[in-house]
């Protein structure tokens, strides 16, 4: 997982820098804004950006989506994004979120063969130019024959092993 700077333009479009400010290990497919804030990135606005490869072991229909949870608290704006291969599954910028929010976004279904498929996500919440520690994004995956997507399993999303030069 990395922390990348973000910029909101006057039309409320959010641009996320491709250059990481800092990196950290994430245990599983869930990110809390508090984990991101603990990294103390050097930017006024930033989001957590994660990526990996969805490991498909059995051919069939897979479901991919994300869940945003934010307890009632101070006003905040939250960016939620989820991409799968060349597709943007979720792209949401919630403004002035003050009440409890628990939203599972629309599910995208893919007929996949065994292999590795790129998946990436971005998430962050802030108010008046400062991050706010309330909020969580969870990546959900549905396997063939399952009635609904659930929290991605530990072996669903893998990361390439880096080798030293």
trRosetta pair geometry for C-beta under 8 A, 3 or more apart (Angstrom, degrees):
i j d omega theta_ij theta_ji phi_ij phi_ji
1 23 6.8 147 85 -157 48 66
1 24 5.6 -31 74 70 99 74
1 25 7.1 96 24 -164 96 9
1 26 4.1 78 -22 -31 130 122
1 31 6.7 146 -132 -99 148 126
1 48 5.6 -6 -177 -171 115 104
1 49 7.0 151 -161 76 63 42
1 50 4.6 -29 -104 -88 81 93
2 20 3.5 -76 -172 -121 139 126
2 21 7.3 135 171 38 93 58
2 22 6.8 162 -157 86 70 41
2 23 4.7 -36 -100 -98 78 76
2 24 7.7 143 -100 19 33 65
2 48 7.3 151 79 -155 38 56
2 49 5.1 -22 64 62 89 95
2 50 7.7 165 20 -79 64 46
3 20 6.6 92 59 -162 46 82
3 21 4.9 -55 96 58 92 104
3 22 4.9 10 39 54 110 88
3 23 7.6 -151 12 -77 71 32
3 24 7.6 37 -23 6 97 106
3 36 5.9 131 -100 -159 107 88
3 39 5.0 -180 -25 93 143 147
3 41 4.1 -141 122 -60 138 137
3 43 7.8 -176 141 31 105 121
3 46 4.9 36 175 158 97 135
3 47 7.4 168 -150 82 60 27
3 48 6.0 -38 -96 -97 64 58
3 49 7.5 148 -108 15 15 82
4 16 5.4 68 105 180 128 93
4 17 4.9 -159 177 67 101 82
4 18 7.2 -19 -144 -126 143 7
4 19 6.8 136 -134 78 97 42
4 20 5.5 -73 -80 -107 83 51
4 21 6.3 160 -108 -4 30 88
4 46 6.2 162 81 -156 30 87
4 47 6.1 -24 62 61 83 77
4 48 8.0 117 18 -130 78 13
4 49 4.9 19 3 -7 122 130
4 122 7.6 -57 48 -130 121 116
5 16 7.7 158 89 -154 44 52
5 17 4.5 33 59 8 86 132
5 19 7.8 2 23 73 98 87
5 21 6.1 97 -39 -48 82 123
5 41 7.3 -166 -72 146 70 134
5 43 3.9 -148 -103 -144 99 158
5 44 7.9 55 -144 43 102 61
5 45 6.6 84 -164 82 69 67
5 46 5.3 -56 -102 -97 41 82
6 14 5.7 -5 -174 -172 113 104
6 15 6.9 156 -157 80 59 48
6 16 5.2 -23 -103 -101 85 67
6 17 7.2 -127 -74 0 37 81
6 43 7.8 115 21 135 57 137
6 45 4.6 -84 69 126 88 105
6 46 5.9 148 4 -119 90 22
6 47 4.9 66 -46 -12 133 102
6 79 6.6 -160 -151 10 158 159
6 124 6.3 -169 -4 56 150 147
7 14 7.1 155 77 -154 41 56
7 15 4.9 -13 59 58 94 99
7 17 7.8 76 -7 -43 98 90
7 45 6.8 138 -84 68 38 128
8 12 6.4 -10 -172 -135 104 42
8 13 7.4 154 -152 74 56 35
8 14 5.3 -25 -97 -97 73 76
8 45 7.1 -77 -9 146 94 175
8 77 7.4 18 -83 123 159 154
8 93 7.8 136 -121 -158 111 143
9 12 7.3 -78 72 -6 64 13
9 13 5.1 -6 42 56 109 87
9 14 8.0 -162 9 -81 74 28
9 15 7.1 56 -27 -10 103 107
12 93 6.0 170 163 103 98 144
12 95 6.9 -54 -139 -61 134 134
13 93 7.9 -166 -121 -12 26 158
14 79 5.0 -114 101 -107 174 135
14 93 5.5 158 -14 -94 121 132
16 47 5.8 -62 -116 46 118 129
16 49 6.6 134 168 -77 139 126
16 79 7.7 164 -65 141 113 155
16 81 7.7 -115 -13 20 146 152
16 122 5.5 -71 -88 -147 167 160
20 23 5.7 33 157 -62 151 88
20 49 7.2 -131 -96 54 92 121
21 39 8.0 118 96 132 103 123
21 41 4.0 74 104 -151 143 112
21 42 6.0 -166 -166 43 123 72
21 43 5.7 -115 -82 -14 156 118
21 46 6.3 -65 19 -123 145 141
22 39 4.9 170 94 172 139 120
22 40 7.8 53 -4 71 165 56
22 41 5.2 -144 13 -96 114 84
24 35 7.4 -167 102 164 144 96
24 39 5.5 -124 -28 -91 136 120
26 30 7.9 -175 175 65 110 46
26 31 6.2 -41 -137 -88 135 91
26 35 7.3 88 -114 150 87 151
26 48 8.0 106 -81 -180 137 131
26 50 6.1 -47 29 -106 159 132
28 151 7.6 0 179 173 121 114
28 152 7.5 156 -172 76 77 91
28 154 6.8 -62 -102 -100 82 71
29 50 7.9 167 -136 119 61 153
29 138 6.6 78 114 -164 86 61
29 139 3.8 -85 169 49 121 109
29 141 7.9 55 67 -14 175 107
29 151 6.7 163 65 -173 109 74
29 152 3.9 47 10 48 158 121
29 156 7.2 -31 -36 72 142 119
29 157 5.7 111 -79 16 114 142
30 136 6.3 4 -177 -176 99 106
30 137 7.0 175 -151 89 54 50
30 138 4.6 -7 -107 -106 92 80
30 139 7.3 -134 -69 17 51 72
30 151 7.0 -22 -53 -141 115 111
31 35 6.0 -120 -160 60 73 131
31 36 6.6 56 172 -46 114 105
31 48 4.9 -159 178 95 155 154
31 50 6.7 -173 -46 -23 134 133
31 121 7.7 178 9 107 127 124
31 123 5.5 153 78 61 125 132
31 136 6.9 173 89 -151 44 60
31 137 5.3 1 55 54 90 93
32 35 4.7 102 63 -5 83 99
32 36 7.5 -155 96 -1 50 84
32 135 7.1 145 -158 89 55 52
32 136 4.9 -23 -101 -99 68 89
33 36 5.4 -56 -156 38 42 115
33 37 6.1 42 149 -21 73 105
33 48 7.9 -152 -111 -9 48 120
33 123 7.5 -114 -78 133 77 99
33 124 6.5 105 -119 -142 97 49
33 125 5.0 -53 -94 34 150 103
33 131 6.6 -180 178 177 110 106
33 132 6.6 12 138 92 155 57
33 133 5.4 178 102 -149 105 33
33 134 6.4 7 46 65 136 19
33 135 4.3 58 -21 59 123 97
33 136 7.3 -106 -8 -68 76 46
34 37 5.7 -53 -143 37 32 111
34 38 6.5 43 154 -30 63 101
34 133 4.5 53 -85 -162 81 99
35 38 5.8 -51 -156 23 30 117
35 39 7.7 35 147 -24 57 97
35 48 7.3 36 91 -85 100 151
36 39 6.1 -52 -171 18 39 113
36 41 7.9 -31 171 -8 81 116
36 46 7.2 -170 168 106 116 103
36 47 7.4 -43 -153 -167 153 30
36 48 4.4 -113 -94 -54 122 111
36 123 7.8 -150 -46 94 148 84
36 124 6.4 -134 132 -107 167 88
36 131 7.1 -143 104 -158 108 148
37 40 7.3 41 171 -68 50 52
37 131 5.1 -179 -95 113 104 142
37 133 5.5 -68 12 -95 156 87
41 46 4.6 42 73 -32 147 174
43 46 4.7 107 74 -59 122 107
44 129 5.2 -37 176 -168 115 93
44 130 7.7 -72 -170 -80 74 47
45 124 7.4 121 179 128 79 144
45 126 5.6 -107 -124 4 91 171
45 129 6.7 -92 -56 -141 93 52
45 131 7.6 143 -129 -66 50 78
46 124 6.2 -164 108 -120 47 157
46 131 7.0 -33 49 -71 82 123
47 79 5.6 -60 -98 72 141 126
47 122 4.9 50 132 178 135 96
47 123 6.0 163 -168 78 100 21
47 124 3.3 -121 -108 -12 71 125
48 122 6.8 168 85 -151 50 52
48 123 5.4 -17 56 62 96 79
48 124 6.1 147 6 -66 68 87
48 137 7.9 -170 68 38 118 127
49 120 7.1 2 -175 -177 85 105
49 121 7.4 176 -149 91 46 48
49 122 4.8 -9 -101 -102 76 87
50 120 6.6 175 93 -152 51 60
50 121 5.2 -2 57 56 95 90
50 122 7.7 179 21 -77 64 43
51 118 7.0 -9 -170 -166 105 90
51 119 6.9 167 -151 90 59 50
51 120 4.0 -13 -101 -104 91 92
51 121 7.6 177 -76 20 52 58
51 159 7.9 102 100 -113 65 95
52 118 7.9 166 95 -145 30 53
52 119 6.0 -16 67 63 72 92
52 120 7.8 151 18 -84 51 57
52 157 4.1 84 93 175 144 98
52 158 5.9 159 179 73 112 27
52 159 4.8 -75 -120 -76 95 73
53 116 4.0 5 171 -174 132 106
53 117 6.4 133 -164 58 72 32
53 118 6.0 -42 -105 -91 68 45
53 119 6.9 133 -126 17 17 85
53 157 6.9 144 66 -156 37 59
53 158 5.3 -33 64 66 94 81
53 159 7.2 150 13 -95 85 29
53 160 7.2 73 -10 -44 126 79
54 62 7.5 127 157 155 143 160
54 64 7.6 -69 -87 -96 157 125
54 84 7.3 7 -12 -139 141 100
54 116 7.0 149 68 -158 47 51
54 117 4.5 -23 54 63 102 94
54 118 7.7 -14 9 67 84 5
54 119 4.8 77 -37 -23 100 128
54 141 7.0 163 -136 -115 117 137
54 156 6.3 -21 -143 165 72 81
54 157 6.0 -33 -94 -97 54 69
55 116 6.0 -17 -100 -103 59 77
55 155 6.4 -67 60 154 140 76
55 156 6.2 -166 43 -164 87 28
55 157 7.2 -172 1 -92 87 16
55 158 5.1 57 -45 -4 120 116
56 59 7.6 67 155 -91 115 38
56 62 6.6 -97 -108 -46 114 148
56 112 4.7 -109 -130 131 164 131
56 113 7.0 105 111 98 136 29
56 114 5.4 -159 109 -125 86 37
56 115 5.7 5 56 50 107 54
56 116 7.4 -169 20 -80 79 26
56 117 6.4 42 -14 -3 116 111
57 114 5.8 22 -152 -124 22 101
58 114 6.8 35 -60 -78 11 94
58 143 7.3 59 58 -171 118 108
58 144 6.0 -109 110 27 115 130
59 112 6.8 -154 -139 100 54 55
59 113 5.1 -6 -108 -121 100 53
59 114 6.1 -67 -57 -29 74 75
59 144 7.6 46 107 -48 40 153
60 111 7.3 -90 163 -143 22 63
60 112 7.0 -12 63 56 42 74
60 143 7.3 57 84 174 129 64
60 144 2.8 4 125 -83 155 138
60 145 7.2 -30 177 -16 157 80
61 109 5.5 4 -174 -176 104 110
61 110 7.1 156 -151 78 57 34
61 111 5.5 -31 -92 -94 69 65
61 112 7.8 122 -116 15 21 76
61 144 5.7 109 46 -105 61 78
62 109 7.0 160 81 -153 40 59
62 110 5.3 -21 60 62 90 88
62 112 5.2 -6 6 14 120 126
62 141 6.7 -24 -173 -168 104 89
62 142 6.3 152 -167 80 51 67
62 143 6.4 -14 -114 -114 81 38
62 144 6.9 -51 -69 -48 62 69
63 107 4.7 -10 -167 -173 111 122
63 108 7.1 146 -155 75 58 40
63 109 5.2 -27 -96 -96 72 76
63 140 7.6 -27 114 122 96 95
63 141 7.0 142 79 -168 65 39
63 142 3.1 16 44 42 110 122
63 146 7.7 -119 24 78 117 106
63 148 7.4 -81 78 -163 158 36
63 149 4.4 -126 102 -59 113 106
64 82 7.2 -172 151 147 101 128
64 84 5.0 75 111 -65 166 151
64 89 5.6 -101 111 -104 105 161
64 107 7.1 134 61 -159 36 69
64 108 5.2 -28 62 65 89 93
64 109 7.9 165 16 -89 72 28
64 110 6.9 14 -1 3 114 113
64 119 7.2 -144 -145 -121 138 124
64 139 7.9 -23 -160 -171 82 90
64 140 7.4 146 -157 86 36 65
64 141 6.2 -3 -103 -110 65 67
64 142 7.6 -123 -50 25 36 80
64 149 7.1 133 -100 -109 16 149
65 82 7.1 110 -163 83 30 162
65 89 6.4 -147 -107 156 49 130
65 90 6.9 92 -156 -48 63 119
65 104 6.2 62 130 178 134 87
65 105 5.2 -168 -167 73 102 83
65 106 6.7 -155 -117 97 123 30
65 107 4.5 -73 -45 -102 130 62
65 108 6.7 148 -71 14 76 71
65 140 5.0 -16 71 64 80 110
65 149 5.5 154 33 54 101 158
66 80 6.3 -178 109 176 142 114
66 82 4.4 -179 -30 -43 127 143
66 89 7.2 128 -7 103 98 117
66 90 4.9 -85 31 7 119 159
66 104 7.6 -176 98 -147 36 58
66 105 5.4 23 58 23 76 120
66 121 6.6 135 -96 -126 138 127
66 137 5.9 -10 -176 -169 120 94
66 138 6.6 152 -161 78 67 48
66 139 5.8 -36 -104 -104 81 49
66 140 6.4 172 -99 13 24 88
67 102 7.3 2 -179 -171 103 69
67 103 6.8 174 -153 90 60 45
67 104 4.6 -25 -101 -98 90 74
67 105 7.4 -151 -84 4 39 75
67 137 7.3 152 78 -156 51 47
67 138 4.5 -11 56 57 100 102
67 140 5.9 71 -19 -31 101 122
68 78 6.8 129 -159 125 134 144
68 80 5.1 -70 -77 -86 127 154
68 92 7.4 -102 -31 81 151 141
68 94 7.6 151 145 -10 161 142
68 101 6.3 -23 117 128 100 114
68 102 7.6 -173 92 -138 57 28
68 103 4.9 0 55 57 96 95
68 105 7.5 64 -5 -38 99 97
68 123 7.9 179 -109 -131 93 120
68 135 7.3 -23 -167 -160 86 95
68 136 7.5 152 -156 82 43 54
68 137 5.9 -15 -101 -102 67 72
69 101 6.7 173 -146 96 32 70
69 102 5.0 17 -112 -109 84 74
69 103 7.9 -175 -74 25 48 58
69 135 7.1 154 87 -152 53 47
69 136 4.7 -10 61 59 98 101
69 138 7.4 28 1 -4 108 109
70 73 7.4 -104 166 27 92 109
70 76 7.1 -136 -168 65 147 135
70 78 6.5 -138 -58 -47 149 156
70 97 5.9 52 89 136 151 135
70 100 7.3 175 92 -152 60 38
70 101 4.5 17 49 49 93 107
70 125 6.8 129 -111 -91 133 157
70 134 5.5 86 -157 137 85 97
70 135 4.4 -9 -99 -100 98 77
70 136 7.3 178 -72 21 56 64
71 100 5.8 -19 -142 -110 46 78
71 134 5.7 -105 50 -159 83 121
72 98 6.5 29 -151 151 75 59
72 99 5.2 -19 -102 -146 95 38
72 100 4.9 -44 -41 -49 85 68
73 76 7.2 23 88 -14 101 120
73 98 7.2 -137 69 -152 38 55
73 132 7.2 157 115 169 130 130
73 134 4.6 148 34 -19 157 168
74 98 7.3 -69 159 -122 17 83
74 127 6.0 -111 129 11 111 167
74 132 6.2 -145 73 -132 112 139
74 134 7.6 151 40 16 79 133
75 96 5.4 -29 -153 -139 107 62
75 97 7.3 127 -155 57 51 42
75 98 5.3 -28 -90 -78 62 99
75 127 5.4 121 96 -126 77 134
76 96 7.8 132 56 -123 31 16
76 97 5.4 -42 68 59 81 93
76 98 7.7 144 17 -79 71 52
76 125 4.6 25 167 177 134 108
76 126 6.5 141 -153 71 87 15
76 127 4.8 -86 -103 -53 58 104
76 132 4.7 -106 -102 42 127 150
76 134 6.8 -162 -18 66 158 103
76 135 7.2 -136 120 -46 157 129
77 93 6.8 8 180 178 101 85
77 94 6.5 177 -153 91 53 58
77 95 5.1 -2 -112 -114 97 57
77 96 7.1 9 -76 -31 76 41
77 97 7.2 132 -100 8 28 95
77 125 6.8 168 83 -151 39 62
77 126 6.0 -24 58 66 87 68
77 127 6.7 140 8 -87 77 59
78 92 7.9 8 102 112 88 96
78 93 7.4 179 87 -152 45 45
78 94 4.8 4 52 52 90 105
78 97 6.0 -22 3 18 110 147
78 123 7.4 -2 -176 -163 96 77
78 124 7.0 -173 -146 96 62 39
78 125 4.1 -20 -96 -97 88 90
78 135 5.7 177 -113 -130 133 152
79 92 7.5 157 -155 89 40 57
79 93 5.4 -9 -103 -107 71 79
79 122 6.4 -31 124 120 111 102
79 123 6.6 -177 91 -135 71 33
79 124 5.4 11 46 52 101 80
79 125 7.8 -166 20 -76 62 46
80 90 5.8 -48 128 139 97 124
80 91 7.8 172 92 -141 65 18
80 92 4.5 -4 59 61 102 102
80 93 7.8 -171 25 -76 67 37
80 94 7.4 31 2 -5 108 102
80 105 7.5 -179 125 -47 133 136
80 122 7.6 161 -155 87 23 66
80 123 5.6 21 -110 -108 62 86
80 137 5.9 168 -127 -107 97 123
81 88 7.0 -52 -160 -153 95 101
81 90 6.0 175 -145 95 29 81
81 91 5.4 24 -114 -106 85 63
81 92 7.5 -172 -71 28 52 62
81 120 8.0 -8 118 114 102 85
81 121 6.2 163 92 -156 66 51
81 122 4.2 15 50 47 112 97
81 123 7.4 -152 31 -61 66 59
82 88 7.5 120 81 -167 49 57
82 89 4.5 -46 99 65 100 109
82 90 4.1 48 28 34 100 104
82 105 7.4 174 25 57 131 148
82 119 7.7 -11 -172 -172 84 90
82 120 7.6 168 -153 90 43 48
82 121 4.9 -6 -104 -105 70 90
82 139 6.8 147 -124 -113 124 88
83 87 6.6 162 -158 88 68 49
83 88 5.2 -38 -101 -105 85 56
83 89 6.5 171 -107 8 23 84
83 118 7.8 -14 116 124 100 95
83 119 7.0 167 91 -155 61 45
83 120 4.7 -1 56 58 104 91
83 121 7.3 -168 21 -74 68 44
84 87 5.2 -15 66 65 80 101
84 89 5.4 51 1 -37 105 121
84 108 6.7 -168 33 84 140 138
84 110 7.1 -139 134 -31 141 147
84 117 6.8 23 -174 141 87 118
84 118 7.5 152 -162 94 40 61
84 119 5.3 -5 -110 -109 70 81
85 117 5.7 -50 -59 -172 99 100
85 118 5.7 117 -90 58 45 87
85 119 7.9 -15 -27 -75 53 57
87 108 6.7 170 133 179 143 163
88 91 5.1 17 159 -41 128 117
89 105 7.3 117 138 109 89 132
89 108 4.7 -116 -126 2 102 136
90 105 4.5 73 -104 105 119 173
90 106 7.9 162 -89 48 82 73
92 105 6.9 -147 -26 -97 138 130
94 97 4.8 39 136 -52 121 124
94 101 7.4 73 -179 -139 169 168
97 101 5.7 -31 -167 -29 124 145
97 125 7.8 -78 56 -138 128 119
104 107 8.0 5 149 -56 105 86
104 140 6.9 5 -143 5 110 157
107 142 7.1 16 -152 5 134 135
107 149 6.1 170 -118 -7 119 126
109 142 7.9 -42 -107 70 84 124
112 115 7.4 -130 177 45 100 94
112 117 6.7 -76 -133 -36 135 146
116 158 7.2 -74 -125 58 115 114
119 139 7.3 95 151 -156 132 145
119 157 6.3 -92 64 -118 131 110
121 137 6.5 177 161 135 133 137
121 139 5.9 -129 -42 -75 152 112
123 135 7.3 -165 166 135 111 118
123 137 3.8 -135 -91 -8 160 147
124 131 6.9 -76 -171 -123 101 101
125 131 6.9 89 83 -160 59 68
125 132 5.0 -66 118 60 102 96
125 134 6.6 -71 92 76 154 64
125 135 4.2 126 -13 -2 143 156
126 129 6.9 -23 162 -167 125 5
126 130 6.0 171 -158 87 94 29
126 131 4.9 -59 -97 -100 90 40
126 132 5.9 157 -118 0 29 83
127 130 6.4 -27 67 62 63 78
127 132 5.3 45 3 -43 102 126
132 135 7.2 82 95 -5 93 114
138 151 5.9 -59 -180 -110 123 86
139 151 7.7 81 78 -150 57 53
139 152 4.9 -5 101 -12 100 127
139 157 7.1 45 96 -41 150 147
140 149 3.8 97 144 134 106 117
140 150 6.1 -174 -150 98 92 5
140 151 6.3 -51 -106 -80 69 29
140 152 6.7 -161 -125 -41 18 75
141 149 5.6 -175 100 -149 7 101
141 150 7.2 -39 62 60 57 55
141 152 4.4 69 2 -101 115 81
141 153 7.3 -85 62 8 126 75
141 156 5.2 171 40 -167 162 152
141 157 8.0 -177 -39 -43 144 94
142 146 4.9 -153 -163 81 81 118
142 147 8.0 -108 -145 82 122 26
142 148 6.1 -109 -100 156 126 23
142 149 3.6 -87 -42 -80 92 67
142 150 7.1 100 -89 5 65 65
143 146 4.9 79 57 -7 72 124
146 149 7.4 95 108 -86 127 34
146 150 7.2 -99 171 -1 144 105
152 156 4.2 -128 -174 69 94 144
152 157 5.5 33 153 -14 146 109
153 156 4.6 114 53 -26 75 104
155 158 7.2 7 -164 -64 55 97
